[in-house]
Amino acid sequence: MLLTYDQILEQLKEKGINLSYQRLKVLDFLYKNQIHPTVEQIYLGLVKQIPTLSKTTIYNTLKILINAGLVREIPFKGRESCYDINLDPHGHFCCDSCNQIYDFQIDVNLIKSKDLEDFKIRDRDVYFKGVCSRCLSKI
């Protein structure tokens, strides 16, 4: 279940994280724009409201939110990392044509492999690449 904005703020306070204006705006952007944004997209979405905002501030804020367990980094091979505020187990599909990332429901915790029995799994990602239905309909 996706946490509400107020629940996220409460968790930040409980973890002793300073709720500066810029951090709140980055968090607010992620919550309102659940499109798996990159740092560049976050920056472009906020710089008009906060002219003094830097990409370094965004990277630092995202690192804090990730370490607090409130945001997830999605590293895609060959492209800039994206950020997801939805921590529920789910997969991602990246369209090769339009570069949009789609969530899809899958219980990633049910995926098991005998080849990994002696490994300690820290994180689970399911990631598909291809062409989305919207782009396919244009062909």
DSSP file (Angstrom, degrees, kcal/mol; ACC not computed):
  #  RESIDUE AA STRUCTURE BP1 BP2  ACC     N-H-->O    O-->H-N    N-H-->O    O-->H-N    TCO  KAPPA ALPHA  PHI   PSI    X-CA   Y-CA   Z-CA
    1    1 A M              0   0    0      0, 0.0     2,-0.3     0, 0.0    86,-0.2   0.000 360.0 360.0 360.0 132.0    0.0    0.0    0.0
    2    2 A L        -     0   0    0     84,-0.1    84,-0.1     1,-0.1     2,-0.0  -0.551 360.0-120.6 -71.1 128.4    1.3    3.4   -0.9
    3    3 A L        -     0   0    0     -2,-0.3     2,-0.1    82,-0.3    -1,-0.1  -0.341  26.1-112.9 -66.7 150.3    1.8    5.6    2.1
    4    4 A T     >  -     0   0    0      1,-0.1     4,-2.1    -2,-0.0     5,-0.2  -0.405  28.6-108.1 -75.8 163.4   -0.1    8.8    2.3
    5    5 A Y  H  > S+     0   0    0      1,-0.2     4,-2.4     2,-0.2     5,-0.2   0.902 121.6  51.5 -58.8 -42.6    1.8   12.1    2.2
    6    6 A D  H  > S+     0   0    0      1,-0.2     4,-2.3     2,-0.2    -1,-0.2   0.874 107.7  52.3 -64.9 -36.9    1.1   12.7    5.9
    7    7 A Q  H  > S+     0   0    0      2,-0.2     4,-2.2     1,-0.2    -1,-0.2   0.890 109.5  49.8 -65.3 -38.7    2.4    9.2    6.8
    8    8 A I  H  X S+     0   0    0     -4,-2.1     4,-2.3     2,-0.2    -2,-0.2   0.930 110.5  49.5 -65.1 -44.8    5.6    9.8    4.9
    9    9 A L  H  X S+     0   0    0     -4,-2.4     4,-2.2     1,-0.2    -2,-0.2   0.903 110.6  51.0 -59.9 -40.9    6.1   13.2    6.7
   10   10 A E  H  X S+     0   0    0     -4,-2.3     4,-2.6     1,-0.2    -1,-0.2   0.901 109.0  50.4 -63.9 -41.1    5.5   11.4   10.0
   11   11 A Q  H  X S+     0   0    0     -4,-2.2     4,-1.8     2,-0.2    -1,-0.2   0.893 109.0  51.9 -65.2 -38.5    8.1    8.8    9.2
   12   12 A L  H  <>S+     0   0    0     -4,-2.3     5,-2.6     2,-0.2     4,-0.2   0.927 111.3  47.0 -61.7 -44.2   10.6   11.5    8.3
   13   13 A K  H ><5S+     0   0    0     -4,-2.2     3,-1.5     1,-0.2    -2,-0.2   0.914 110.1  53.0 -63.1 -43.2   10.0   13.2   11.7
   14   14 A E  H 3<5S+     0   0    0     -4,-2.6    -1,-0.2     1,-0.3    -2,-0.2   0.833 108.7  50.2 -61.4 -32.8   10.3    9.8   13.5
   15   15 A K  T 3<5S-     0   0    0     -4,-1.8    -1,-0.3    -5,-0.2    -2,-0.2   0.417 116.9-115.7 -86.8   1.7   13.6    9.2   11.9
   16   16 A G  T < 5 +     0   0    0     -3,-1.5     2,-0.5     1,-0.2    -3,-0.2   0.761  58.0 159.6  73.1  25.5   14.8   12.7   12.9
   17   17 A I      < -     0   0    0     -5,-2.6    -1,-0.2    -6,-0.2     2,-0.2  -0.715  45.3-117.7 -87.3 126.2   15.2   13.9    9.3
   18   18 A N        -     0   0    0     -2,-0.5     2,-1.3     1,-0.1     5,-0.1  -0.421  19.5-144.1 -62.4 125.4   15.1   17.7    9.0
   19   19 A L        +     0   0    0     -2,-0.2    -1,-0.1     4,-0.1    -6,-0.0  -0.551  29.0 176.6 -95.6  70.4   12.1   18.8    6.9
   20   20 A S     >  -     0   0    0     -2,-1.3     4,-2.5     1,-0.1     5,-0.2  -0.246  43.8-107.4 -67.8 162.5   13.6   21.7    5.0
   21   21 A Y  H  > S+     0   0    0      1,-0.2     4,-2.2     2,-0.2     5,-0.2   0.913 120.0  49.3 -57.6 -45.6   11.5   23.5    2.4
   22   22 A Q  H  > S+     0   0    0      2,-0.2     4,-2.2     1,-0.2    -1,-0.2   0.892 110.6  49.8 -66.0 -39.3   13.5   22.0   -0.5
   23   23 A R  H  > S+     0   0    0      1,-0.2     4,-2.6     2,-0.2    -1,-0.2   0.915 110.9  50.1 -64.5 -41.9   13.3   18.4    0.9
   24   24 A L  H  X S+     0   0    0     -4,-2.5     4,-2.8     1,-0.2    -2,-0.2   0.898 110.1  50.3 -62.7 -39.7    9.5   18.8    1.3
   25   25 A K  H  X S+     0   0    0     -4,-2.2     4,-2.5     2,-0.2    -1,-0.2   0.890 110.9  48.5 -67.7 -38.9    9.2   20.1   -2.3
   26   26 A V  H  X S+     0   0    0     -4,-2.2     4,-2.4     2,-0.2    -2,-0.2   0.941 114.4  46.3 -64.4 -45.9   11.2   17.1   -3.6
   27   27 A L  H  X S+     0   0    0     -4,-2.6     4,-2.4     1,-0.2    -2,-0.2   0.919 112.5  50.3 -60.6 -44.4    9.1   14.7   -1.6
   28   28 A D  H  X S+     0   0    0     -4,-2.8     4,-2.6     1,-0.2     5,-0.2   0.902 109.3  51.8 -60.8 -42.7    5.9   16.5   -2.7
   29   29 A F  H  X S+     0   0    0     -4,-2.5     4,-1.9     1,-0.2    -2,-0.2   0.932 110.6  47.8 -60.3 -46.6    7.0   16.2   -6.4
   30   30 A L  H  < S+     0   0    0     -4,-2.4    55,-0.3     1,-0.2    -1,-0.2   0.901 113.4  48.2 -61.4 -40.3    7.7   12.5   -6.1
   31   31 A Y  H  < S+     0   0    0     -4,-2.4     3,-0.3     1,-0.2    -1,-0.2   0.895 117.9  39.2 -68.8 -39.7    4.3   12.0   -4.4
   32   32 A K  H  < S+     0   0    0     -4,-2.6     2,-0.3     1,-0.2    -1,-0.2   0.663 118.7  48.1 -84.7 -16.8    2.4   14.0   -7.0
   33   33 A N     <  +     0   0    0     -4,-1.9     2,-2.6    -5,-0.2     3,-0.3  -0.629  62.1 172.8-125.6  71.6    4.3   12.8  -10.0
   34   34 A Q        +     0   0    0     -2,-0.3    -4,-0.1    -3,-0.3    -3,-0.1  -0.341  43.1 115.4 -80.8  60.8    4.5    9.0   -9.7
   35   35 A I  S    S-     0   0    0     -2,-2.6    66,-0.4    48,-0.1    -1,-0.2   0.145  92.6-103.4-113.5  13.5    6.1    8.7  -13.2
   36   36 A H        -     0   0    0     -3,-0.3    48,-0.2    47,-0.2    -2,-0.1   0.973  54.3-157.9  59.9  56.4    9.4    7.3  -12.0
   37   37 A P        -     0   0    0      0, 0.0    46,-1.7     0, 0.0     2,-0.2  -0.234   9.3-133.9 -70.2 154.7   11.1   10.7  -12.5
   38   38 A T     >  -     0   0    0     44,-0.2     4,-2.2     1,-0.1     5,-0.2  -0.466  34.2-100.0 -90.6 171.9   14.9   11.2  -13.0
   39   39 A V  H  > S+     0   0    0     42,-0.4     4,-2.9     1,-0.2     5,-0.2   0.907 125.8  54.6 -59.6 -40.8   16.8   13.9  -11.1
   40   40 A E  H  > S+     0   0    0      1,-0.2     4,-2.8     2,-0.2    -1,-0.2   0.912 107.9  48.0 -60.4 -43.7   16.6   16.0  -14.2
   41   41 A Q  H  > S+     0   0    0      2,-0.2     4,-1.9     1,-0.2    -1,-0.2   0.896 112.7  48.6 -65.5 -40.0   12.8   15.7  -14.3
   42   42 A I  H  X S+     0   0    0     -4,-2.2     4,-1.1     2,-0.2    -2,-0.2   0.938 112.5  49.1 -63.5 -45.7   12.5   16.6  -10.6
   43   43 A Y  H >X S+     0   0    0     -4,-2.9     4,-2.6     1,-0.2     3,-0.9   0.945 112.5  46.2 -58.4 -51.1   14.8   19.6  -11.1
   44   44 A L  H 3< S+     0   0    0     -4,-2.8     4,-0.4     1,-0.2    -1,-0.2   0.826 111.5  53.9 -63.7 -31.0   12.9   20.9  -14.1
   45   45 A G  H 3< S+     0   0    0     -4,-1.9    -1,-0.2    -5,-0.2    -2,-0.2   0.705 121.7  27.6 -75.1 -19.6    9.6   20.4  -12.3
   46   46 A L  H XX S+     0   0    0     -4,-1.1     4,-2.4    -3,-0.9     3,-0.8   0.637  93.7  86.1-116.7 -18.7   10.8   22.4   -9.3
   47   47 A V  T 3< S+     0   0    0     -4,-2.6     6,-0.2     1,-0.3    -3,-0.1   0.792  88.5  55.8 -63.7 -28.5   13.3   25.0  -10.4
   48   48 A K  T 34 S+     0   0    0     -4,-0.4    -1,-0.3     1,-0.2    -2,-0.1   0.871 114.3  40.5 -69.1 -34.9   10.7   27.6  -11.4
   49   49 A Q  T <4 S+     0   0    0     -3,-0.8    -2,-0.2     1,-0.3    -1,-0.2   0.822 129.4  30.8 -78.0 -33.3    9.2   27.4   -7.8
   50   50 A I    ><  +     0   0    0     -4,-2.4     3,-2.2     1,-0.1    -1,-0.3  -0.761  67.1 179.7-128.8  83.1   12.7   27.3   -6.2
   51   51 A P  T 3  S+     0   0    0      0, 0.0    -1,-0.1     0, 0.0    -4,-0.1   0.740  82.7  56.2 -59.5 -23.4   15.2   29.2   -8.3
   52   52 A T  T 3  S+     0   0    0      2,-0.1    -5,-0.1     0, 0.0     2,-0.1   0.455  80.6 121.8 -87.6   0.1   18.0   28.4   -5.9
   53   53 A L    <   -     0   0    0     -3,-2.2     2,-0.3    -6,-0.2    -3,-0.0  -0.361  44.5-164.0 -65.3 138.8   17.4   24.7   -6.2
   54   54 A S     >  -     0   0    0      1,-0.1     4,-1.5    -2,-0.1     5,-0.1  -0.858  31.3-121.9-120.0 159.1   20.4   22.6   -7.3
   55   55 A K  H  > S+     0   0    0     -2,-0.3     4,-2.9     1,-0.2     5,-0.2   0.833 114.2  61.6 -66.8 -30.6   20.7   19.1   -8.6
   56   56 A T  H  > S+     0   0    0      1,-0.2     4,-2.8     2,-0.2    -1,-0.2   0.913 102.2  50.9 -60.2 -42.1   23.1   18.4   -5.8
   57   57 A T  H  > S+     0   0    0      2,-0.2     4,-2.5     1,-0.2    -1,-0.2   0.898 110.9  48.9 -61.6 -40.2   20.3   19.2   -3.3
   58   58 A I  H  X S+     0   0    0     -4,-1.5     4,-2.8     2,-0.2     5,-0.2   0.941 111.9  47.8 -65.8 -47.2   18.0   16.8   -5.2
   59   59 A Y  H  X S+     0   0    0     -4,-2.9     4,-2.3     1,-0.2    -2,-0.2   0.929 114.3  47.3 -58.6 -45.3   20.6   14.0   -5.2
   60   60 A N  H  X S+     0   0    0     -4,-2.8     4,-2.0     2,-0.2    -1,-0.2   0.897 112.7  49.0 -64.0 -40.7   21.2   14.6   -1.5
   61   61 A T  H  X S+     0   0    0     -4,-2.5     4,-2.6     2,-0.2    -2,-0.2   0.919 111.0  49.7 -64.9 -43.9   17.5   14.6   -0.7
   62   62 A L  H  X S+     0   0    0     -4,-2.8     4,-2.7     1,-0.2     5,-0.2   0.893 108.7  53.2 -62.6 -39.3   16.9   11.5   -2.6
   63   63 A K  H  X S+     0   0    0     -4,-2.3     4,-2.7    -5,-0.2    -1,-0.2   0.918 110.3  47.6 -61.2 -42.8   19.8    9.8   -0.8
   64   64 A I  H  X S+     0   0    0     -4,-2.0     4,-1.8     2,-0.2    -2,-0.2   0.927 113.6  47.2 -62.9 -45.8   18.2   10.7    2.5
   65   65 A L  H  <>S+     0   0    0     -4,-2.6     5,-2.8     2,-0.2     6,-1.0   0.867 113.2  48.6 -66.0 -36.7   14.8    9.5    1.4
   66   66 A I  H ><5S+     0   0    0     -4,-2.7     3,-1.6     4,-0.2    -2,-0.2   0.940 111.3  49.1 -67.1 -47.4   16.3    6.2    0.1
   67   67 A N  H 3<5S+     0   0    0     -4,-2.7    -2,-0.2     1,-0.3    -1,-0.2   0.809 108.6  54.4 -62.7 -29.4   18.2    5.6    3.3
   68   68 A A  T 3<5S-     0   0    0     -4,-1.8    -1,-0.3    -5,-0.2    -2,-0.2   0.552 116.1-118.3 -79.5  -7.9   15.1    6.3    5.3
   69   69 A G  T < 5S+     0   0    0     -3,-1.6    -3,-0.2    -4,-0.3    -2,-0.1   0.756  86.3 109.7  78.7  24.7   13.3    3.6    3.3
   70   70 A L  S   <S+     0   0    0     -5,-2.8     2,-0.3     1,-0.2    -4,-0.2   0.553  75.3  35.1-109.3 -11.7   10.8    6.0    1.8
   71   71 A V        -     0   0    0     -6,-1.0     2,-0.4    -9,-0.1    -2,-0.2  -0.981  69.3-145.0-140.6 150.1   11.9    6.2   -1.8
   72   72 A R  E     -A   84   0A   0     12,-2.7    12,-2.9    -2,-0.3     2,-0.4  -0.960  10.1-138.3-120.5 134.1   13.4    3.5   -4.1
   73   73 A E  E     -A   83   0A   0     -2,-0.4    10,-0.2    10,-0.2     8,-0.0  -0.755  11.8-158.4 -87.6 134.9   16.0    4.1   -6.7
   74   74 A I  E     -A   82   0A   0      8,-3.5     8,-2.2    -2,-0.4     2,-0.7  -0.892   7.4-159.3-114.6  99.3   15.4    2.2  -10.0
   75   75 A P        -     0   0    0      0, 0.0     2,-0.5     0, 0.0     6,-0.1  -0.692   7.2-165.9 -82.6 118.1   18.7    1.8  -11.8
   76   76 A F    >   -     0   0    0     -2,-0.7     3,-1.9     3,-0.4     2,-0.1  -0.899  25.7-115.0-105.1 128.3   18.1    1.2  -15.5
   77   77 A K  T 3  S+     0   0    0     -2,-0.5     3,-0.1     1,-0.3    -1,-0.0  -0.385  99.4  13.5 -61.6 128.3   21.0   -0.1  -17.5
   78   78 A G  T 3  S+     0   0    0      1,-0.2     2,-0.3    -2,-0.1    -1,-0.3   0.533 120.2  66.4  85.3   5.8   21.9    2.5  -20.2
   79   79 A R  S <  S-     0   0    0     -3,-1.9    -3,-0.4     3,-0.0    -1,-0.2  -0.972  91.5 -76.5-152.0 166.7   19.9    5.4  -18.7
   80   80 A E        -     0   0    0     -2,-0.3    -4,-0.1     1,-0.1    -3,-0.0  -0.292  58.1 -96.3 -64.1 146.0   19.7    7.7  -15.7
   81   81 A S        -     0   0    0     -6,-0.1   -42,-0.4     1,-0.1     2,-0.3  -0.264  37.4-149.4 -60.7 149.1   18.3    6.2  -12.5
   82   82 A C  E     -A   74   0A   0     -8,-2.2    -8,-3.5   -44,-0.1     2,-0.4  -0.770   7.0-132.1-116.1 165.2   14.6    6.8  -11.8
   83   83 A Y  E     -A   73   0A   0    -46,-1.7     2,-0.4    -2,-0.3   -10,-0.2  -0.962  14.6-166.1-128.2 138.5   13.0    7.2   -8.4
   84   84 A D  E     -A   72   0A   0    -12,-2.9   -12,-2.7    -2,-0.4   -53,-0.1  -0.981  16.1-171.3-128.8 126.2    9.8    5.5   -7.1
   85   85 A I        +     0   0    0     -2,-0.4     2,-0.9   -55,-0.3   -82,-0.3   0.575  69.7  92.9 -89.7 -11.5    7.8    6.5   -4.1
   86   86 A N        +     0   0    0      1,-0.2     4,-0.1   -14,-0.1   -84,-0.1  -0.752  50.0 176.5 -84.4 107.3    5.7    3.3   -4.4
   87   87 A L        +     0   0    0     -2,-0.9    -1,-0.2   -86,-0.2     3,-0.1   0.437  39.1 117.3 -94.3  -1.0    7.5    0.7   -2.2
   88   88 A D  S    S-     0   0    0      1,-0.1     2,-0.3     0, 0.0    -2,-0.0  -0.354  84.1 -90.0 -62.0 147.0    4.9   -2.0   -2.7
   89   89 A P  S    S+     0   0    0      0, 0.0    17,-0.5     0, 0.0     2,-0.3  -0.444  74.8 132.4 -60.2 122.2    6.3   -5.1   -4.5
   90   90 A H        -     0   0    0     -2,-0.3    36,-0.5    15,-0.2    15,-0.2  -0.972  47.3-115.9-162.3 167.5    5.8   -4.5   -8.2
   91   91 A G  E     -B  104   0B   0     13,-3.0    13,-1.9    -2,-0.3     2,-0.4  -0.591  19.5-134.2-107.5 171.6    7.6   -4.7  -11.5
   92   92 A H  E     -Bc 103 127B   0     34,-2.5    36,-2.9    11,-0.2     2,-0.5  -0.980   8.1-162.9-129.5 140.7    8.6   -2.1  -14.1
   93   93 A F  E     -Bc 102 128B   0      9,-2.5     9,-2.9    -2,-0.4     2,-0.5  -0.991   9.0-160.0-120.4 125.7    8.3   -2.1  -17.8
   94   94 A C  E     -Bc 101 129B   0     34,-2.8    36,-1.7    -2,-0.5     2,-0.4  -0.931  14.5-136.4-110.2 123.1   10.4    0.4  -19.8
   95   95 A C  E  >  - c   0 130B   0      5,-2.5     4,-1.5    -2,-0.5    36,-0.3  -0.637   3.0-153.2 -79.6 125.8    9.3    1.2  -23.3
   96   96 A D  T  4 S+     0   0    0     34,-4.2    35,-0.2    -2,-0.4    -1,-0.1   0.734  93.1  46.9 -66.9 -23.0   12.2    1.3  -25.8
   97   97 A S  T  4 S+     0   0    0     33,-0.4    -1,-0.2     3,-0.1    34,-0.1   0.937 128.5  15.4 -88.0 -53.2   10.2    3.7  -28.0
   98   98 A C  T  4 S-     0   0    0      2,-0.1    -2,-0.2     0, 0.0     3,-0.1   0.501  90.1-131.7-103.4  -5.6    8.8    6.4  -25.7
   99   99 A N     <  +     0   0    0     -4,-1.5     2,-0.1     1,-0.2    -3,-0.1   0.540  54.4 148.2  65.9   8.4   11.0    5.6  -22.6
  100  100 A Q        -     0   0    0     -6,-0.1    -5,-2.5     1,-0.0     2,-0.5  -0.474  41.3-139.2 -72.3 145.8    8.0    5.7  -20.3
  101  101 A I  E     -B   94   0B   0    -66,-0.4     2,-0.4    -7,-0.2    -7,-0.2  -0.928  17.1-164.4-109.6 129.0    8.1    3.4  -17.3
  102  102 A Y  E     -B   93   0B   0     -9,-2.9    -9,-2.5    -2,-0.5     2,-0.3  -0.896  12.8-135.9-113.2 139.8    5.0    1.5  -16.4
  103  103 A D  E     -B   92   0B   0     -2,-0.4     2,-0.3   -11,-0.2   -11,-0.2  -0.681  22.8-174.4 -84.5 146.0    4.3   -0.3  -13.1
  104  104 A F  E     -B   91   0B   0    -13,-1.9   -13,-3.0    -2,-0.3     2,-0.4  -0.994  28.4-107.1-139.9 149.9    2.8   -3.8  -13.2
  105  105 A Q        +     0   0    0     -2,-0.3     2,-0.3   -15,-0.2   -15,-0.2  -0.569  53.5 138.0 -79.2 127.7    1.6   -5.9  -10.4
  106  106 A I        -     0   0    0    -17,-0.5     2,-1.4    -2,-0.4     3,-0.1  -0.903  54.0-122.2-162.2 139.5    3.7   -8.9   -9.5
  107  107 A D    >   -     0   0    0     -2,-0.3     3,-2.0     1,-0.2     4,-0.4  -0.711  27.3-174.4 -87.0  94.5    4.7  -10.4   -6.1
  108  108 A V  G >  S+     0   0    0     -2,-1.4     3,-0.9     1,-0.3    -1,-0.2   0.711  77.8  68.5 -64.1 -19.7    8.5  -10.2   -6.5
  109  109 A N  G 3  S+     0   0    0      1,-0.2    -1,-0.3    -3,-0.1    -2,-0.1   0.664  92.0  59.9 -74.3 -14.8    8.8  -12.0   -3.2
  110  110 A L  G <  S+     0   0    0     -3,-2.0     2,-0.6     2,-0.0    -1,-0.2   0.614  80.4 100.9 -85.6 -12.6    7.4  -15.2   -4.7
  111  111 A I    <   +     0   0    0     -3,-0.9     2,-0.3    -4,-0.4    -3,-0.0  -0.628  52.2 168.7 -78.1 120.3   10.2  -15.3   -7.3
  112  112 A K        -     0   0    0     -2,-0.6     2,-0.4     3,-0.0     3,-0.1  -0.926  20.2-166.3-132.4 154.7   12.7  -17.9   -6.2
  113  113 A S    >   -     0   0    0     -2,-0.3     3,-1.6     1,-0.1     4,-0.1  -0.984  22.4-145.7-143.4 131.3   15.7  -19.6   -7.7
  114  114 A K  G >  S+     0   0    0     -2,-0.4     3,-1.4     1,-0.3     4,-0.2   0.794 101.3  68.0 -62.5 -26.7   17.6  -22.7   -6.5
  115  115 A D  G 3  S+     0   0    0      1,-0.3    -1,-0.3     2,-0.1     3,-0.2   0.693 103.1  44.8 -65.6 -17.7   20.7  -21.0   -7.9
  116  116 A L  G X  S+     0   0    0     -3,-1.6     3,-2.0     1,-0.1    -1,-0.3   0.219  75.3 112.2-111.3  13.8   20.5  -18.3   -5.3
  117  117 A E  T <  S+     0   0    0     -3,-1.4    -1,-0.1     1,-0.3    -2,-0.1   0.832  82.5  45.5 -58.2 -33.8   19.8  -20.5   -2.2
  118  118 A D  T 3  S+     0   0    0     -4,-0.2     2,-0.3    -3,-0.2    -1,-0.3   0.219  99.6  92.7 -94.5  14.6   23.2  -19.7   -0.6
  119  119 A F  S <  S-     0   0    0     -3,-2.0     2,-0.7     2,-0.0    -3,-0.1  -0.768  73.1-130.6-107.0 152.1   22.9  -16.0   -1.4
  120  120 A K        -     0   0    0     -2,-0.3     2,-0.5     0, 0.0    -2,-0.1  -0.912  25.2-147.9 -99.8 112.8   21.5  -13.2    0.8
  121  121 A I        +     0   0    0     -2,-0.7     3,-0.1     1,-0.2    -5,-0.0  -0.713  20.8 177.1 -86.1 123.6   19.1  -11.2   -1.3
  122  122 A R        +     0   0    0     -2,-0.5     2,-0.3     1,-0.3    -1,-0.2   0.768  67.3   6.5 -93.4 -33.7   19.0   -7.5   -0.4
  123  123 A D        -     0   0    0      2,-0.0     2,-0.4     0, 0.0    -1,-0.3  -0.989  60.7-146.0-152.0 152.8   16.6   -6.3   -3.0
  124  124 A R        +     0   0    0     -2,-0.3     2,-0.4    -3,-0.1   -16,-0.1  -0.990  18.1 175.4-128.3 127.9   14.3   -7.7   -5.7
  125  125 A D        -     0   0    0     -2,-0.4     2,-0.5   -17,-0.1   -34,-0.1  -0.993  15.7-162.9-130.0 138.3   13.5   -6.0   -9.0
  126  126 A V        +     0   0    0    -36,-0.5   -34,-2.5    -2,-0.4     2,-0.4  -0.991  21.4 174.6-118.0 123.2   11.5   -7.3  -11.9
  127  127 A Y  E     -c   92   0B   0     -2,-0.5     2,-0.4   -36,-0.2   -34,-0.2  -0.983  10.2-176.4-138.7 120.6   12.3   -5.2  -15.0
  128  128 A F  E     -c   93   0B   0    -36,-2.9   -34,-2.8    -2,-0.4     2,-0.3  -0.893   6.7-161.4-115.5 148.3   11.0   -5.8  -18.6
  129  129 A K  E     +c   94   0B   0     -2,-0.4     2,-0.3   -36,-0.2   -34,-0.2  -0.949  38.2  93.4-125.0 149.4   11.9   -3.9  -21.7
  130  130 A G  E    S-c   95   0B   0    -36,-1.7   -34,-4.2    -2,-0.3     2,-0.5  -0.950  75.3 -45.0 167.7-147.2   10.1   -3.7  -25.0
  131  131 A V        -     0   0    0     -2,-0.3   -36,-0.1   -36,-0.3    -2,-0.0  -0.973  52.3-129.5-120.8 128.5    7.5   -1.6  -26.7
  132  132 A C     >  -     0   0    0     -2,-0.5     4,-2.4     1,-0.1     5,-0.2  -0.219  26.0-107.7 -73.2 165.1    4.3   -0.5  -24.8
  133  133 A S  H  > S+     0   0    0      1,-0.2     4,-1.9     2,-0.2     5,-0.1   0.848 117.9  56.6 -63.7 -34.7    0.8   -1.0  -26.2
  134  134 A R  H  > S+     0   0    0      1,-0.2     4,-0.5     2,-0.2    -1,-0.2   0.921 111.1  42.5 -63.8 -43.6    0.5    2.8  -27.0
  135  135 A C  H >> S+     0   0    0      1,-0.2     3,-0.9     2,-0.2     4,-0.5   0.869 111.2  56.1 -70.3 -36.0    3.6    2.8  -29.2
  136  136 A L  H >< S+     0   0    0     -4,-2.4     3,-1.1     1,-0.2    -1,-0.2   0.862 101.4  57.6 -62.4 -34.6    2.6   -0.5  -30.8
  137  137 A S  H 3< S+     0   0    0     -4,-1.9    -1,-0.2     1,-0.2    -2,-0.2   0.702 101.7  56.8 -70.7 -17.3   -0.7    1.0  -31.9
  138  138 A K  H <<        0   0    0     -3,-0.9    -1,-0.2    -4,-0.5    -2,-0.2   0.594 360.0 360.0 -86.2 -12.2    1.2    3.8  -33.7
  139  139 A I    <<        0   0    0     -3,-1.1    -1,-0.2    -4,-0.5    -2,-0.1   0.485 360.0 360.0 -79.7 360.0    3.1    1.3  -35.9
